[in-house]
Amino acid sequence: MLQLTKIFHFEMAHAISGYPGACKNIHGHSYELHVTVTVNDRNNFYIPAPGFVFDFKELKQLIKENVLKTFDHKLVLSERYIGEHPDVVNNENLVSWSVEPSAENLLIYIERTIDSKLPAAIQLAELKLYETKDSYARWVNTAIPA
């Protein structure tokens, strides 16, 4: 099975309401997002000209418009956190969420946002979101046979 992966980087700050550790405070990460797609067609023939399953340039544009534009250099906080810290509403880069902006919830949002925007012949296979260089959350499309 052919798969393509493109890697993206963005900077984002967040806080996790109700968390007992340091992550309850506003802090930032240099995120690394791996987006892997696959083709629905499972034949083993060569790909006709121009020889691409999906152009990396198109994937870059899709992620830029639908993910990076939303998160890059933004402060993402839950409505609960904002309610507990109303002074944060004056931040011009604030993005308010109904859920906590954990790596897991970010991946759920990313999957829901980009899956429907992919061409019909392309499926989202996997997402990895590194919050630090050695910690990441992973989403895998279990509907794709191994």
Secondary structure, DSSP 8 states (H G I E B T S, - for coil): --EEEEEEEEEEEE--TT-SSGGGS-EEEEEEEEEEEEES----S---TT--SS-HHHHHHHHIIIIIHHHTTEEEEEHHHHHH-GGGGG-TTEEEESS---HHHHHHHHHHHHHTTS-TTEEEEEEEEEEETTEEEEEE-TTS--
